[in-house]
Amino acid sequence: MEIRQLKYFVATAESLNFSEAAKRNYVTQSTLSQQIKQLENEMGVQLFERNNRSVFLTEAGKELLPFAIDAIHAVDNCQQRIMDLQHFLTGTLNIGVTYSFSPIVMESIFTFMERFPKVKLNVYHKSVEELMEMLHCRKVDFVLSFKPSVINSEVESQVIFENHLSAIVNSNHPLASKDVVELSDLERYDLALPSHGFQSRSTFEELQAQHKNKFRVRIELNDANILLKIIKQSEMVTILSESSIHNLDGFKAIPINCLNNKMEVCIHILKDTYRKKSLTEFIEILNNSNAVMLRKQGW
């Protein structure tokens, strides 16, 4: 049994598509099929059921899958430990960032790339639910997002600063002169809200349920960049964290005046896993970045 055979098996089990699994591993479909067949012959069991239309895991395949994943992770951790011990900071760092914190993390990304040119960065911008699933599957090394309402015992969440849920408007908006905004103020304006799955949307809906306000939601978007473009060109209001407009001109973030509008911003890492040197270096850079230091100071 070879580790590459297990990688081919896991890729096929996850996609249930031999062609897609071959692409993910940069091999031909025939090579992948041959290696899986050798693995089946060696183990004396059939791992997949195949027909002209579909691929399914057999009972033996379902039993092997978690052990194969653990074996691949063990090999990857071994390789990473050796590289770190040799002081060669190389390899790949996979970062998960929710849309709200894209502006916050950019400074750290550029600093890290300049300091460690041999490390490749893969940055994923998705909802917190998607990113936490990627973290559990070890497709990202850490996630930067708000602290989730439901605590997972397998995840360590390190608070790096607090953020306020805010009304985001363009700098010429009638609300832009305010230091704080009441929920009742927002009833007078059309709202452009982030889609369900954004932590800011979930927090806003919790506030709405508590105060029974009635809002005019005109549009929902799952792209924060397009959402901010709409805000900049209209008198609509959106609800995001104040950090979502970090270093962006033409906007004003106005904290919402109510209880429980503070949200903790965290770095989420799986417990009891090896932490590669590139991960610890990036977190140190992030914690000492101007963007995070300003937030810690309440600016």
C-alpha angles and dihedrals in degrees: 000000000000128000091235089058089054090049091052090047094050093047091051093045091052096046099028085214123104093201093051092045090052091052091050090054097040094238134114119267091243091054092050093047091049093051093049090048089053089050090051091049092049093049093041094229138096112247100185137035110217134193135157093278111026147028122215134183115244120223088264090050092052090050093050097046101080092044091049091051091050091049092052091049091049091053092046091050091049091053091047093050092052092049091050092048089053089052091237102138096200138123129069134313116201114204127190116201129176116230094254093062101046091104092048096053099044095082091053092048092056092045092050093048091052093047098042108029094168095063118088115217123212110191120192122194110197142126118293091251092054093045095048089052089051089050092054089048088048092238088129128036095216141354128225110206145111117298105270119240090234113059116220115212091213094058129074112211117199113196111222101172144336125254134195126231102240145184107243117208137158116269092255095052119120089242093053092088092061125095092204133013130215121224088240089059090062093058089075095061138062111252129221104196135190112251125262109284094052110112090222090056092050092049092048092051090052089054091046091053091051096049101033094226120165116225133185105232106190101170140011124202136181092204114081093194093057090043091057091047089057091049092050092053100043146035091254121123129222131194117229139130116284090243091064090082097044109148092000118127125217098038138099125204112205116190114233111243104232141094120278096023092124115098126190116232112215145183107227120206131170113255122240095019130120112263112215118225092245089059094053091045093051093048090051090051091048094049091051097042120119090241094057096038090055091051091050088054091051097250 
